């Protein structure tokens, strides 16, 4: 019997980080790493998004500006099939 694949997770980040800056995500699952960020797609001046194709379990993540400046506060969490919207501060 084959193991079922994980479910998609959509993460939307609401943050205006200024022209020329980018947002990344780091985390503990769904193909993410705490060591190197994955860039988010910028869809408007204050909206960023990423779709992670195969989360198999709940996981923690953090938003990082320019893959260098970590968002303030606790880690965020998501589970397979979730759409999560977060508003980080830096």
C-alpha positions in Angstrom: 0.0 0.0 0.0 1.4 3.4 -0.9 1.5 6.2 1.5 -0.8 9.1 0.6 0.8 12.4 -0.4 0.5 15.4 1.8 -2.0 18.2 1.2 -1.3 21.7 -0.1 -0.8 24.6 2.3 -1.3 28.2 1.2 0.4 30.9 3.3 -0.6 34.6 2.7 1.6 37.3 4.4 0.2 40.8 4.8 3.2 43.1 5.1 4.5 46.2 3.3 8.2 45.7 3.5 9.2 48.6 1.2 10.3 48.7 -2.4 13.3 46.4 -3.2 12.7 44.1 -0.2 11.4 40.5 -0.4 9.8 38.1 2.1 10.9 34.6 2.7 9.6 31.7 4.8 11.6 29.3 6.9 10.2 26.4 8.9 10.2 22.8 10.1 8.1 21.0 7.5 6.4 21.0 4.1 9.8 21.2 2.4 10.9 24.3 4.5 14.2 24.7 6.3 15.2 26.8 9.3 18.6 27.4 7.7 17.6 28.8 4.3 14.4 30.6 3.3 12.0 30.1 0.4 11.0 33.3 -1.3 7.3 34.3 -1.4 5.5 35.7 -4.4 4.6 39.4 -4.2 1.0 39.9 -5.5 0.5 43.5 -4.3 2.4 46.1 -2.3 1.4 44.5 1.0 0.5 40.9 0.0 2.9 37.9 -0.4 1.9 34.3 -1.0 3.4 30.8 -1.2 1.7 27.5 -1.9 3.5 24.5 -0.4 2.5 21.5 -2.4 2.8 18.6 0.1 2.6 19.1 3.8 2.3 15.8 5.6 1.9 17.0 9.1 1.4 20.3 11.1 4.5 22.5 11.0 6.0 25.7 12.4 7.2 28.6 10.2 8.5 32.1 10.5 8.5 35.0 8.0 11.9 36.5 7.2 12.6 39.8 5.4 15.3 39.5 2.8 16.0 36.1 4.3 17.9 38.0 7.0 15.6 39.8 9.4 13.3 37.5 11.4 9.7 38.5 12.2 9.1 39.4 15.9 7.2 37.0 18.1 6.2 33.3 18.2 6.4 30.9 15.3 3.3 30.6 13.2 1.8 27.1 12.5 -0.1 25.5 9.7 -1.4 22.0 8.9 -2.1 20.1 5.7 -4.9 21.7 3.7 -4.8 25.0 5.6 -4.8 28.5 4.2 -3.1 30.7 6.7 -2.9 34.5 6.7 -0.4 36.2 8.9 0.6 39.8 9.6 4.2 39.8 10.9 6.2 42.7 12.3 9.9 43.2 11.9 
